[in-house]
Amino acid sequence: MHYVTNDSYRSENGSYYESLLSSIDPTLQVITGEKDESSLTQIKFDEANYELGRLWIPYSIIAAFNLTVAVSFFWLFARGSRRIAIPKRRPYPTALNQTETVKNNRLFRIVILVLMFFFYFAYIGNEIVYSGFIYTFAIRSDLGFTTKSASYLNSAFWGGFAVVCALGIPSSIFLSAKTMLIIDLSGICISSILLAAFGDKNKAGLWGATILLGASMATLFPTGITWSERYIKLNGKAMGVLVMAAAAAEMILPWVVGLLFSIYGIMMLMYETFILSVCTIIVYIVMQTIASRHGERRNSLENRDSGAKT
């Protein structure tokens, strides 16, 4: 048995806290008594009578997935390295304009990385903020959400996210990164408009837009990396820029939105979702325009090789 004491609770409130704790877990008992001339509330926790309930189910599912991934990597490690047929790169041309070409490629790489930083900052911030505040939004809205239904709403967001994540793997075989990005951003745009317009007015609309938003955000992160790798080489430093963007969004945007949420009301969550969605779309349009003019990385290498031959 374990005992937890709290000096702030007086013995006269013991009956109230006893009923409160009993409603949370019947195995918790409140015992009031005197100790060192002050009233203490002691919570007795009996480990023998405590039942874990259904909490083991989601943790078991997560553990099963982690075990599957770990065994797969261990199997690859145990097999050892094998020779992989990699085509040899053709040498760069030794033309006089090689220095200028390298400078242009370096400038293009920097521009794309800067735009990718803002792209992932807006996208990750939107995902983290909405998933973190939608429960509070539902509880404080006038749509009649209970704590249970608000939890289901949050789960619906992640449910749509998980389903499309699973479907995104086979879809990437048939769809290009550009097509998948357009589909994802279109879904984010539609759902954010619906949330900004009807988020606090229509319960069914809130459910549908939440599921659509989660589904649209599911494959955006890996698809963005695949798209960018068609135009620039993503090494450790480049991936570090994307990770920094995600970390900065997780650290800054929840604090900002939470502050606005408490000052101006719950609809600030929906307005923030709309603004960040528009910013994500604008950044992608700018990136796609610049990248289309420059050309893909493989095509640019072939063009330089053909120019060297002539």
C-alpha positions in Angstrom: 0.0 0.0 0.0 1.1 3.6 -0.7 0.0 6.7 1.1 0.0 10.2 -0.5 -0.5 13.2 1.8 -1.5 16.8 0.9 -1.4 19.5 3.5 -3.7 21.8 1.5 -6.8 19.6 2.1 -8.4 19.8 5.5 -10.2 17.0 7.3 -13.5 18.7 7.1 -13.4 18.3 3.4 -12.6 14.7 3.7 -16.1 13.5 2.8 -16.1 15.6 -0.4 -12.7 14.3 -1.6 -13.7 10.8 -0.7 -16.7 10.9 -2.9 -14.7 12.5 -5.7 -11.9 9.9 -5.6 -14.5 7.1 -5.3 -16.1 8.3 -8.5 -12.7 8.2 -10.3 -11.6 4.8 -9.0 -13.4 2.8 -6.3 -10.1 1.4 -5.1 -9.1 4.8 -3.8 -10.0 5.6 -0.2 -9.7 8.8 1.7 -8.6 8.6 5.3 -8.5 11.7 7.5 -6.5 12.0 10.6 -4.3 14.2 12.8 -0.5 14.3 12.3 1.9 16.9 13.7 -1.0 19.1 14.8 -2.3 19.5 11.3 -5.1 17.8 9.4 -4.0 15.7 6.5 -5.8 13.8 3.8 -4.3 10.5 3.1 -5.1 8.6 -0.1 -4.6 4.8 0.3 -3.9 2.9 -2.9 -4.3 -0.8 -2.7 -2.2 -2.4 -5.5 -3.7 -5.8 -4.9 -7.3 -4.6 -5.7 -6.3 -2.3 -8.6 -7.4 -3.4 -12.0 -5.8 -2.1 -15.1 -9.0 -2.3 -17.1 -8.8 -1.9 -20.9 -5.8 0.4 -20.8 -3.6 -2.4 -21.8 -5.2 -2.8 -25.2 -3.9 0.4 -27.0 -0.4 -0.1 -25.4 -0.4 -3.7 -26.6 -1.2 -2.5 -30.1 1.6 0.1 -30.0 4.0 -2.5 -28.6 3.1 -4.9 -31.4 3.8 -2.3 -34.1 7.1 -1.4 -32.5 8.1 -5.0 -32.2 7.3 -5.6 -35.8 9.5 -2.7 -37.0 12.3 -3.6 -34.6 12.3 -7.3 -35.8 12.3 -6.1 -39.4 15.3 -3.9 -38.9 17.1 -6.6 -36.9 16.5 -9.1 -39.7 18.0 -6.7 -42.3 21.0 -6.1 -40.0 21.5 -9.8 -39.5 21.5 -10.5 -43.2 24.5 -8.2 -43.7 25.3 -5.9 -46.5 24.9 -7.1 -50.1 26.0 -5.6 -53.3 23.5 -3.3 -54.9 23.7 -2.4 -58.6 24.1 1.3 -58.6 24.6 3.0 -62.0 27.8 5.0 -62.2 27.4 8.7 -62.4 28.6 10.4 -65.5 31.3 13.0 -64.9 30.3 16.6 -64.8 31.2 18.6 -67.9 34.4 20.5 -67.8 33.0 23.5 -69.6 33.9 27.1 -68.7 30.4 27.8 -67.3 30.6 25.0 -64.7 31.3 27.4 -61.9 28.2 29.5 -62.8 26.1 26.3 -63.0 27.3 25.2 -59.5 26.5 28.6 -58.1 23.0 28.6 -59.6 22.4 25.1 -58.2 23.6 26.2 -54.7 21.3 29.2 -54.7 18.4 27.1 -55.9 19.1 24.6 -53.1 19.1 27.3 -50.5 15.9 28.8 -51.7 14.1 25.5 -51.7 15.3 24.6 -48.2 14.2 28.0 -46.9 10.7 27.5 -48.5 10.6 23.9 -47.2 11.3 25.3 -43.7 8.3 27.5 -43.8 6.2 24.8 -45.5 6.9 22.3 -42.7 6.6 25.0 -40.0 3.1 25.9 -41.1 2.0 22.3 -41.7 3.4 20.7 -38.5 2.2 23.7 -36.4 -1.3 23.3 -37.9 -1.4 19.6 -37.1 -0.1 20.0 -33.5 -2.3 22.9 -32.6 -5.5 21.5 -34.0 -5.0 18.0 -32.5 -4.1 19.6 -29.2 -6.9 22.1 -28.9 -9.9 20.4 -30.6 -10.9 18.7 -27.4 -11.0 22.0 -25.5 -12.8 23.6 -28.4 -15.5 21.0 -28.4 -16.1 21.2 -24.6 -16.3 25.0 -24.6 -18.5 25.2 -27.7 -22.3 25.3 -27.7 -22.7 22.2 -29.8 -23.4 19.9 -26.8 -20.2 17.9 -26.6 -19.6 15.9 -23.5 -16.1 14.9 -22.4 -16.6 11.5 -23.9 -17.8 12.8 -27.3 -15.1 15.4 -27.3 -12.5 12.6 -26.8 -14.1 10.7 -29.7 -13.8 13.9 -31.9 -10.1 14.0 -31.1 -9.8 10.3 -31.9 -11.6 10.8 -35.2 -8.9 13.2 -36.3 -6.2 10.7 -35.6 -8.3 7.9 -37.0 -8.5 9.6 -40.3 -4.8 10.4 -40.1 -3.9 6.7 -39.4 -6.1 5.3 -42.2 -4.8 7.6 -44.9 -1.2 6.9 -43.6 -1.8 3.2 -44.3 -3.3 3.9 -47.7 -0.6 6.4 -48.6 2.0 3.6 -49.0 0.3 1.8 -51.9 -1.0 5.1 -53.4 2.6 6.4 -53.7 3.3 3.7 -56.2 0.6 4.9 -58.7 0.6 8.7 -57.9 3.5 11.1 -58.2 4.6 13.3 -55.3 3.2 16.4 -57.0 -0.2 14.8 -57.4 -0.3 13.6 -53.8 0.7 17.1 -52.6 -2.1 18.7 -54.6 -4.7 16.2 -53.2 -3.5 16.7 -49.6 -3.4 20.5 -49.9 -6.9 20.5 -51.5 -8.3 18.5 -48.6 -6.6 20.8 -46.1 -8.0 23.9 -47.9 -11.6 22.5 -48.0 -11.6 21.3 -44.4 -10.1 24.6 -43.0 -12.7 26.6 -44.9 -15.5 24.5 -43.4 -14.0 24.7 -39.9 -13.7 28.5 -40.1 -17.2 28.9 -41.4 -19.2 26.3 -39.5 -16.9 25.1 -36.8 -19.0 26.4 -33.9 -22.3 26.2 -35.6 -22.7 22.7 -37.1 -21.8 19.6 -35.2 -21.9 17.3 -38.2 -19.8 19.7 -40.2 -17.2 19.8 -37.3 -17.0 16.0 -37.3 -16.6 15.8 -41.1 -14.1 18.6 -41.4 -12.0 17.2 -38.6 -11.8 13.8 -40.2 -11.0 15.3 -43.5 -8.3 17.5 -42.0 -6.6 14.6 -40.3 -6.8 12.5 -43.5 -5.4 15.3 -45.6 -2.4 15.9 -43.3 -1.5 12.2 -43.1 0.9 11.9 -46.0 2.0 15.5 -46.3 5.3 15.0 -44.4 6.8 12.1 -46.4 5.3 13.4 -49.7 7.0 16.7 -49.2 10.4 15.0 -48.7 9.9 12.9 -51.8 8.9 16.0 -53.8 11.9 18.0 -52.6 14.3 15.2 -53.4 13.4 15.3 -57.0 14.9 18.8 -57.2 17.6 18.9 -54.5 19.8 16.4 -52.7 18.6 15.8 -49.2 21.6 15.0 -47.0 21.8 15.2 -43.2 22.0 19.0 -43.1 19.0 19.4 -45.3 16.9 17.0 -43.2 18.1 18.9 -40.1 16.5 22.0 -41.5 13.2 20.2 -41.8 13.4 18.8 -38.3 14.2 22.3 -37.0 11.1 23.6 -38.7 8.9 20.9 -37.1 10.5 21.5 -33.6 10.1 25.2 -33.9 6.4 24.8 -34.9 5.8 22.5 -32.0 7.4 24.9 -29.5 6.1 28.3 -30.7 2.6 27.9 -32.3 0.8 26.0 -29.5 1.8 28.8 -27.1 0.7 31.6 -29.5 -2.6 29.9 -30.3 -3.3 29.1 -26.7 -2.8 32.7 -25.8 -5.1 33.9 -28.5 -7.5 31.1 -27.6 -7.9 32.3 -24.0 -8.1 36.0 -25.0 -10.3 36.1 -28.1 -12.3 32.9 -27.8 -12.4 29.4 -29.1 -12.9 30.3 -32.8 -9.3 31.4 -32.9 -8.5 27.8 -33.3 -10.4 27.6 -36.5 -9.1 30.9 -37.8 -5.5 29.7 -37.0 -6.2 26.5 -38.9 -7.4 28.4 -41.9 -4.5 30.9 -41.9 -1.8 28.1 -41.5 -3.5 26.1 -44.3 -3.4 29.1 -46.6 0.2 29.7 -45.8 1.1 26.1 -46.5 -0.6 26.3 -49.9 1.0 29.6 -50.8 4.5 28.3 -49.9 3.9 25.2 -52.0 2.8 27.2 -55.0 5.9 29.3 -54.8 8.2 26.2 -54.4 6.5 24.4 -57.4 6.9 27.5 -59.6 10.6 27.9 -58.8 11.3 24.2 -59.1 9.5 23.8 -62.4 11.6 26.6 -63.9 14.8 25.1 -62.7 13.9 21.5 -63.6 14.4 18.2 -61.8 17.8 17.2 -60.5 18.2 14.2 -62.9 17.1 16.1 -65.9 19.6 18.9 -65.1 22.4 16.4 -64.9 21.5 14.9 -68.3 21.3 18.3 -69.9 24.8 19.2 -68.6 26.2 16.0 -69.9 24.7 16.5 -73.3 26.1 20.0 -73.4 29.6 18.7 -72.6 29.4 16.2 -75.5 28.5 18.9 -78.0 
